[in-house]
């Protein structure tokens, strides 16, 4: 016959310790009712009540950090009572593992657990009733979630107060209150538009916050404005600048909450974007759609770069570090070409000899030469070169830009980036799924060191994958034909026209040097007039050309 540990039958004249718990502040009298019912039960049983423990406004989903249950355990260790009495098993905990763990401790101390509803608790109650309590919690969470979704679909906005809006009390067609009904607050909406416009113009978050604080504008929580309140979290897609309701769309079902298997704390986990629910509410739009889209693009770019600077060194290889170093050096050289220092000529430092490949430099006043003796590109005067350069850079048109982006090389690059993005998104979803499965499968007896090691490894992989996705998305955008080609060409044409008036105009020289990558001087022998003909060909930095328009 199998051996099973169990408590002996309880006897009268035992000292009882009563435990009561309720979940929310709206159940203030619940613990008092539970205690009164337990006292009546003890009176019928002949128990003397020596201790009363309570937890008010504590959820039954976890047992950790409850002062009442902690005091009860200490009391059991100090032999302050002979048995524990509660209204029912769910008052102790609705979590299966927590209930079983509590029962184990009481079993070890020899303290029986008895409830008004179930009587003396044994292993059968722990198995069956704890399962029912856990299912009740899950069902309650599902019903609450469905209720909030229904409210959103009826025009309500989930959550509490939101800066820019005032709560409105209204009823639906059935006379039921519409939860989350809102209207625009004009004063706060003006501040929101100002913040979005400043950020779209490229102003730093700190400067925006300093300006608002200097003017005495209260933040959403009534204190000082801080960059974190504006930009939020890139990973969780939070923050005022990412609030889709300002664009007339409520986004819901982004987060789900689970209990951590070790700490029993409620942990938020972002859902896959495919599970998010979006409902248009155009009457609540504060920000123009184009401005909102521009800000989201800037947010993604700035946030991904910040995240890459912060986490990149921890997860990238040495080869990737070298590649990043080379790219940064190139960007640095490009920035040096657009510094506000005095610039003598638009072709300075960018002029090369096509015959020998050497840089053509100044030899004396207004004269430039290839360093190879006997080369035809020697003793070229400034007026001759500037005429050739203006003719070369004037050839830039929409077809030139399209040919660059439609080239076979760029098509292959785009295809590679798109393929990598799709692959990495699948990999990221697989990683998230594996983490979620482990969270659900881990039991209370799992070793914490192994758990931490597993989550550290997975977290590093997830961060690495997100960084790779952001990098490929950014590089894919740089290889795509821009929509504002006509504006780019018009701006370039205007700059060239300014140089024709004054070839050293700094307001034209500086931006043109940014987009000119190389100028090559070619020498041809013309058979008809029997003379040498000089021609200049320009190579453009198309990424810089597109970036100049942003």
C-alpha distance (Angstrom), angle and dihedral (degrees) to the residues before:
residue distance angle dihedral
X1 . . .
X2 3.84 . .
X3 3.77 116.8 .
X4 3.84 118.1 -122.9
X5 3.78 129.5 -178.3
X6 3.82 115.1 -132.3
X7 3.77 139.9 157.9
X8 3.79 120.5 -97.8
X9 3.77 119.1 -111.8
X10 3.80 110.5 -80.1
X11 3.82 118.7 -114.5
X12 3.82 133.2 -154.3
X13 3.81 121.2 -91.9
X14 3.80 90.9 43.2
X15 3.80 120.6 141.8
X16 3.80 110.3 -114.3
X17 3.79 129.3 -156.0
X18 3.82 111.4 -156.9
X19 3.78 121.2 -149.6
X20 3.83 124.5 -166.5
X21 3.80 132.7 173.7
X22 3.80 139.3 176.4
X23 3.81 128.9 -171.6
X24 3.81 109.5 -137.8
X25 3.78 141.9 26.1
X26 3.80 88.3 -109.3
X27 3.83 89.4 69.6
X28 3.80 96.8 60.3
X29 3.84 93.9 142.2
X30 3.82 94.6 44.1
X31 3.81 96.4 89.7
X32 3.81 91.0 46.8
X33 3.81 90.2 52.7
X34 3.81 90.7 47.5
X35 3.83 92.4 49.6
X36 3.80 91.9 48.2
X37 3.80 91.3 50.1
X38 3.81 91.7 47.6
X39 3.82 90.8 48.7
X40 3.81 90.3 53.2
X41 3.82 89.1 48.2
X42 3.84 91.0 51.0
X43 3.80 90.5 48.0
X44 3.81 90.6 54.3
X45 3.81 91.1 46.8
X46 3.81 93.5 45.7
X47 3.81 94.7 -117.1
X48 3.80 120.7 147.7
X49 3.80 112.6 -133.9
X50 3.82 109.1 -134.5
X51 3.80 102.7 159.2
X52 3.81 135.5 31.0
X53 3.81 121.4 -166.2
X54 3.77 126.0 -176.2
X55 3.82 141.5 177.8
X56 3.79 114.5 -160.2
X57 3.81 121.9 -162.3
X58 3.83 93.6 3.5
X59 3.80 121.9 133.9
X60 3.78 118.8 -121.8
X61 3.81 91.3 -137.7
X62 3.81 92.8 91.4
X63 3.79 137.0 19.7
X64 3.81 99.3 -153.9
X65 3.83 120.8 106.7
X66 3.80 93.9 15.2
X67 3.83 107.4 137.4
X68 3.80 93.9 -158.9
X69 3.80 96.7 53.3
X70 3.82 90.1 42.5
X71 3.82 90.2 54.2
X72 3.81 89.2 48.0
X73 3.81 91.2 55.1
X74 3.81 90.6 49.4
X75 3.79 89.4 49.3
X76 3.80 90.6 51.8
X77 3.81 90.5 51.7
X78 3.84 90.3 49.9
X79 3.83 92.7 49.2
X80 3.81 93.6 -118.7
X81 3.83 92.5 146.9
X82 3.79 139.6 14.6
X83 3.81 100.4 -136.9
X84 3.82 141.1 10.8
X85 3.81 119.4 -120.1
X86 3.83 123.7 -166.1
X87 3.77 134.9 163.6
X88 3.80 92.0 -112.3
X89 3.79 138.9 -23.4
X90 3.82 93.5 -95.3
X91 3.83 89.5 65.9
X92 3.81 88.9 67.2
X93 3.80 93.6 46.2
X94 3.79 141.7 -38.0
X95 3.78 91.2 -149.4
X96 3.80 115.3 98.3
X97 3.80 96.3 -144.6
X98 3.83 94.3 44.6
X99 3.81 92.5 49.7
X100 3.81 91.9 48.8
X101 3.81 91.1 47.5
X102 3.82 92.2 50.2
X103 3.80 90.6 48.5
X104 3.84 90.2 50.7
X105 3.80 91.1 54.0
X106 3.79 93.1 48.5
X107 3.81 89.9 46.7
X108 3.80 90.4 52.9
X109 3.83 91.8 49.4
X110 3.80 92.0 45.6
X111 3.81 93.5 -119.8
X112 3.83 113.7 139.3
X113 3.81 120.7 -140.2
X114 3.79 116.8 -139.6
X115 3.80 129.8 176.9
X116 3.77 132.4 -165.4
X117 3.81 91.8 -126.9
X118 3.82 102.7 41.1
X119 3.79 104.0 23.3
X120 3.80 119.7 -143.8
X121 3.82 108.7 8.5
X122 3.80 119.6 -128.8
X123 3.81 137.2 164.4
X124 3.80 91.9 -77.3
X125 3.81 91.8 58.8
X126 3.78 90.9 47.8
X127 3.79 91.4 53.9
X128 3.80 100.8 41.5
X129 3.80 105.4 27.6
X130 3.80 93.8 42.2
X131 3.80 89.5 52.6
X132 3.81 90.2 51.2
X133 3.82 91.1 48.8
X134 3.82 91.5 49.6
X135 3.82 90.4 49.4
X136 3.80 89.3 49.1
X137 3.81 90.1 55.2
X138 3.81 91.7 49.3
X139 3.80 92.3 46.9
X140 3.81 91.3 47.9
X141 3.81 90.9 51.1
X142 3.83 91.2 49.3
X143 3.81 92.2 49.3
X144 3.81 92.1 48.3
X145 3.81 90.3 48.6
X146 3.81 92.0 49.8
X147 3.80 90.6 48.0
X148 3.79 92.7 54.1
X149 3.82 91.5 47.5
X150 3.82 89.8 51.3
X151 3.81 90.1 51.0
X152 3.81 90.6 51.5
X153 3.79 92.7 49.9
X154 3.83 88.8 51.9
X155 3.80 91.4 57.1
X156 3.78 101.9 -88.8
X157 3.79 125.3 130.0
X158 3.82 117.7 -135.3
X159 3.77 122.4 -131.4
X160 3.78 133.7 40.0
X161 3.80 130.6 -71.6
X162 3.79 116.0 -17.3
X163 3.79 123.1 -162.4
X164 3.80 110.2 -108.8
X165 3.79 96.2 31.2
X166 3.81 140.1 77.3
X167 3.80 123.2 -147.3
X168 3.81 116.2 -111.6
X169 3.79 125.3 -158.7
X170 3.82 109.3 -139.5
X171 3.82 140.1 150.5
X172 3.81 129.5 -130.7
X173 3.82 126.4 -132.4
X174 3.81 90.3 -79.9
X175 3.79 93.7 52.7
X176 3.79 92.8 -106.7
X177 3.81 119.4 135.7
X178 3.82 114.4 -102.6
X179 3.77 105.1 -132.2
X180 3.79 117.0 -141.7
X181 3.80 97.6 17.8
X182 3.82 108.9 162.1
X183 3.78 144.0 -179.5
X184 3.82 130.2 -159.2
X185 3.81 118.2 -93.4
X186 3.86 103.7 -141.8
X187 3.83 97.0 -153.1
X188 3.79 94.8 48.5
X189 3.82 91.7 41.5
X190 3.83 89.3 58.4
X191 3.83 89.8 54.4
X192 3.83 90.7 49.1
X193 3.82 92.1 51.7
X194 3.80 89.7 49.5
X195 3.83 92.0 51.2
X196 3.81 92.4 49.5
X197 3.80 92.9 47.3
X198 3.82 92.5 49.2
X199 3.79 92.5 48.9
X200 3.82 92.0 47.2
X201 3.82 87.9 53.7
X202 3.81 89.3 57.6
X203 3.81 100.1 -104.8
X204 3.81 116.5 155.0
X205 3.79 119.6 -106.6
X206 3.80 91.8 -123.0
X207 3.80 91.9 54.2
X208 3.82 91.4 49.3
X209 3.82 91.3 50.3
X210 3.81 92.8 45.4
X211 3.80 90.4 52.5
X212 3.83 92.6 50.2
X213 3.82 92.1 46.6
X214 3.79 91.9 47.9
X215 3.81 90.1 54.1
X216 3.81 91.1 49.1
X217 3.81 96.3 -116.0
X218 3.81 110.3 161.3
X219 3.80 117.5 -125.2
X220 3.84 121.1 -127.8
X221 3.83 89.8 -90.3
X222 3.80 94.1 42.7
X223 3.80 98.3 -106.0
X224 3.79 134.4 85.6
X225 3.78 123.2 -39.6
X226 3.81 115.1 -108.2
X227 3.84 130.8 -173.1
X228 3.81 90.5 -118.9
X229 3.81 91.5 62.6
X230 3.81 90.1 55.7
X231 3.80 103.0 40.7
X232 3.83 100.8 27.3
X233 3.78 117.4 178.0
X234 3.80 123.3 -24.3
X235 3.82 92.1 -156.4
X236 3.83 94.8 49.1
X237 3.82 94.3 34.8
X238 3.81 94.0 -128.6
X239 3.81 134.2 141.5
X240 3.80 136.6 85.2
X241 3.81 94.1 -82.3
X242 3.84 90.3 55.6
X243 3.83 95.8 46.4
X244 3.81 103.3 124.4
X245 3.82 92.4 -163.2
X246 3.82 87.9 73.6
X247 3.81 85.0 63.5
X248 3.81 92.3 49.2
X249 3.83 98.1 -98.3
X250 3.79 127.5 104.7
X251 3.81 113.3 -147.3
X252 3.79 116.3 -158.7
X253 3.80 140.7 168.3
X254 3.82 92.3 44.8
X255 3.79 95.6 131.0
X256 3.77 136.3 43.6
X257 3.79 125.9 -167.9
X258 3.78 126.7 -138.4
X259 3.77 135.6 173.8
X260 3.79 114.2 -108.7
X261 3.83 109.2 -121.8
X262 3.83 92.8 -135.3
X263 3.79 108.1 34.5
X264 3.83 95.8 26.0
X265 3.78 87.4 -137.8
X266 3.79 122.2 143.5
X267 3.81 107.3 -103.2
X268 3.80 124.5 -167.2
X269 3.80 118.1 -136.4
X270 3.80 123.7 -172.9
X271 3.80 114.7 -122.1
X272 3.83 123.3 -133.5
X273 3.79 110.4 -84.2
X274 3.82 89.6 -117.4
X275 3.84 88.9 68.4
X276 3.81 95.7 52.4
X277 3.80 116.0 112.4
X278 3.80 118.6 -139.8
X279 3.80 124.0 -172.4
X280 3.84 121.1 -177.9
X281 3.82 115.2 -127.3
X282 3.84 101.3 173.0
X283 3.82 93.9 174.5
X284 3.83 88.8 67.4
X285 3.83 95.3 51.9
X286 3.82 113.6 126.4
X287 3.82 102.3 166.3
X288 3.79 126.5 59.9
X289 3.80 112.1 -109.7
X290 3.83 95.0 -121.8
X291 3.81 92.6 49.6
X292 3.81 91.4 47.5
X293 3.82 91.8 50.2
X294 3.81 91.4 48.2
X295 3.81 91.0 50.9
X296 3.82 92.4 49.0
X297 3.80 90.2 52.1
X298 3.81 91.1 49.8
X299 3.81 91.0 46.2
X300 3.78 93.1 52.6
X301 3.77 92.2 47.8
X302 3.81 95.8 46.4
X303 3.81 94.4 41.2
X304 3.78 95.2 47.6
X305 3.80 91.0 48.5
X306 3.82 90.8 49.0
X307 3.80 91.3 48.0
X308 3.79 90.4 47.3
X309 3.82 91.6 51.6
X310 3.81 90.3 48.1
X311 3.79 101.6 42.9
X312 3.79 102.6 18.9
X313 3.82 98.5 86.6
X314 3.81 90.0 53.1
X315 3.79 97.6 55.3
X316 3.82 109.6 24.6
X317 3.78 126.2 92.6
X318 3.81 127.4 -118.1
X319 3.82 91.5 -104.9
X320 3.81 90.7 54.3
X321 3.80 90.4 48.0
X322 3.81 89.6 55.4
X323 3.82 90.8 48.9
X324 3.81 90.9 50.5
X325 3.81 90.5 48.3
X326 3.81 91.0 53.1
X327 3.80 91.5 48.6
X328 3.81 91.9 48.8
X329 3.79 90.6 50.1
X330 3.80 89.8 53.4
X331 3.81 91.1 48.8
X332 3.81 89.7 48.4
X333 3.80 91.7 52.5
X334 3.79 89.2 49.1
X335 3.80 91.3 51.2
X336 3.80 90.3 50.6
X337 3.78 88.6 58.4
X338 3.82 91.5 59.3
X339 3.78 100.5 44.0
X340 3.80 115.3 130.6
X341 3.82 92.2 -112.5
X342 3.79 118.6 120.6
X343 3.78 112.8 -76.3
X344 3.79 118.7 -156.2
X345 3.79 100.9 -166.4
X346 3.78 138.5 4.0
X347 3.83 90.4 -126.9
X348 3.83 96.2 47.0
X349 3.81 110.3 135.8
X350 3.82 92.8 -1.4
X351 3.82 100.8 79.2
X352 3.85 118.5 106.3
X353 3.79 137.1 177.3
X354 3.81 111.7 -117.9
X355 3.82 92.5 -154.6
X356 3.80 99.4 54.0
X357 3.82 103.1 13.6
X358 3.81 92.5 -127.2
X359 3.79 124.4 135.5
X360 3.82 114.4 -100.5
X361 3.79 108.3 -131.6
X362 3.79 137.8 179.8
X363 3.81 114.3 -85.0
X364 3.81 99.8 178.1
X365 3.80 137.4 -22.7
X366 3.82 109.9 -25.1
X367 3.81 93.1 -19.9
X368 3.81 126.5 112.7
X369 3.81 131.2 -172.1
X370 3.79 145.4 -179.1
X371 3.85 108.6 -115.1
X372 3.85 91.8 -127.4
X373 3.79 112.0 96.9
X374 3.80 115.2 -125.3
X375 3.84 92.4 24.4
X376 3.79 115.5 138.6
X377 3.82 89.0 -133.5
X378 3.78 93.1 76.5
X379 3.76 129.4 114.9
X380 3.82 94.4 12.5
X381 3.79 110.2 169.7
X382 3.81 124.0 -134.5
X383 3.80 96.6 -113.1
X384 3.81 91.4 52.8
X385 3.83 92.7 49.4
X386 3.80 96.7 45.1
X387 3.82 90.3 51.6
X388 3.82 90.8 52.0
X389 3.84 91.8 45.4
X390 3.81 94.2 49.5
X391 3.79 90.0 50.5
X392 3.82 90.9 49.1
X393 3.81 97.8 48.5
X394 3.83 91.0 43.7
X395 3.82 88.7 67.7
X396 3.81 91.6 73.8
X397 3.81 109.8 113.4
X398 3.80 139.5 148.4
X399 3.80 92.5 -85.3
X400 3.81 90.8 55.8
X401 3.80 91.2 53.8
X402 3.81 92.9 44.1
X403 3.79 91.9 48.8
X404 3.80 88.9 53.8
X405 3.80 94.5 50.7
X406 3.83 93.5 39.5
X407 3.79 94.1 50.7
X408 3.79 119.5 121.0
X409 3.79 90.8 -111.8
X410 3.82 93.3 54.3
X411 3.82 91.9 45.1
X412 3.78 90.0 54.2
X413 3.80 90.5 46.6
X414 3.82 92.2 50.9
X415 3.79 92.0 46.9
X416 3.80 90.5 49.9
X417 3.81 93.1 50.2
X418 3.82 92.8 45.9
X419 3.80 91.1 48.7
X420 3.81 91.3 48.7
X421 3.82 91.9 48.9
X422 3.83 91.5 52.5
X423 3.79 91.6 46.6
X424 3.80 93.9 47.1
X425 3.82 92.7 47.8
X426 3.80 89.6 54.5
X427 3.80 89.7 46.6
X428 3.82 90.9 49.1
X429 3.80 92.0 50.2
X430 3.81 89.9 48.7
X431 3.81 90.7 52.0
X432 3.80 91.9 48.9
X433 3.79 91.3 48.1
X434 3.80 92.0 50.4
X435 3.82 90.9 50.4
X436 3.81 91.7 48.3
X437 3.80 91.2 49.7
X438 3.79 91.2 50.9
X439 3.81 91.3 48.9
X440 3.79 89.8 52.8
X441 3.82 94.4 43.4
X442 3.82 100.2 45.1
X443 3.74 112.9 104.2
X444 3.82 129.1 -153.2
X445 3.82 91.4 -99.5
X446 3.82 94.7 58.9
X447 3.81 113.9 122.2
X448 3.78 111.3 -104.8
X449 3.82 94.0 -144.6
X450 3.80 91.7 56.8
X451 3.79 90.7 45.9
X452 3.79 92.8 52.1
X453 3.80 92.2 46.9
X454 3.81 91.4 50.2
X455 3.81 94.4 48.3
X456 3.82 92.4 44.6
X457 3.81 90.4 54.8
X458 3.80 93.2 45.7
X459 3.80 92.3 45.1
X460 3.80 90.9 53.6
X461 3.80 91.1 49.5
X462 3.80 91.7 48.8
X463 3.81 92.1 49.1
X464 3.79 90.6 48.0
X465 3.79 92.3 49.6
X466 3.82 92.3 49.0
X467 3.78 90.9 50.2
X468 3.80 90.8 50.3
X469 3.82 91.5 49.6
X470 3.82 91.5 50.2
X471 3.79 91.5 47.9
X472 3.81 94.0 49.9
X473 3.82 91.7 45.6
X474 3.79 90.8 51.9
X475 3.79 93.0 47.2
X476 3.82 90.8 45.5
X477 3.82 89.5 54.5
X478 3.81 89.3 51.5
X479 3.82 90.8 55.8
X480 3.81 95.8 49.5
X481 3.80 123.4 97.2
X482 3.84 108.1 -105.0
X483 3.79 119.0 -122.2
X484 3.82 95.2 -135.4
X485 3.82 97.9 64.5
X486 3.79 93.8 135.2
X487 3.82 91.5 53.1
X488 3.82 91.7 47.6
X489 3.80 92.8 50.8
X490 3.81 92.6 44.9
X491 3.79 91.3 52.7
X492 3.81 91.3 47.9
X493 3.82 91.7 48.6
X494 3.82 91.1 50.9
X495 3.81 91.3 51.7
X496 3.80 92.1 50.1
X497 3.82 89.5 48.8
X498 3.83 89.5 54.6
X499 3.80 90.0 53.0
X500 3.81 90.4 53.1
X501 3.81 87.7 58.6
X502 3.82 94.9 43.8
X503 3.79 117.3 2.6
X504 3.81 93.1 -157.6
X505 3.81 97.9 49.1
X506 3.85 101.5 142.8
X507 3.83 92.9 -152.8
X508 3.81 88.3 61.0
X509 3.81 100.4 31.5
X510 3.83 96.2 55.3
X511 3.86 98.4 52.1
X512 3.82 92.3 40.7
X513 3.82 92.6 51.9
X514 3.80 86.6 54.9
X515 3.81 93.5 61.2
X516 3.83 99.8 35.0
X517 3.77 110.0 89.8
X518 3.80 101.0 175.4
X519 3.80 140.8 -7.4
X520 3.82 116.7 -155.9
X521 3.84 123.8 -164.6
X522 3.82 113.8 -147.1
X523 3.83 124.8 -167.3
X524 3.84 118.6 -152.2
X525 3.79 130.2 -177.5
X526 3.80 108.7 -130.1
X527 3.82 109.9 -150.4
X528 3.79 98.0 -160.5
X529 3.77 102.1 55.9
X530 3.81 89.3 25.5
X531 3.77 93.8 -129.2
X532 3.78 141.9 113.3
X533 3.81 116.6 -94.2
X534 3.79 122.6 -156.2
X535 3.80 123.7 -150.9
X536 3.81 134.3 176.1
X537 3.80 125.5 -147.1
X538 3.81 121.9 -164.1
X539 3.79 127.8 -146.9
X540 3.80 114.0 -160.7
X541 3.79 131.7 -150.9
X542 3.80 96.7 -130.3
X543 3.80 94.7 -173.4
X544 3.81 90.1 55.8
X545 3.80 89.2 45.0
X546 3.81 91.1 55.8
X547 3.81 92.9 41.1
X548 3.81 90.8 54.6
X549 3.80 88.2 65.7
X550 3.83 95.2 53.0
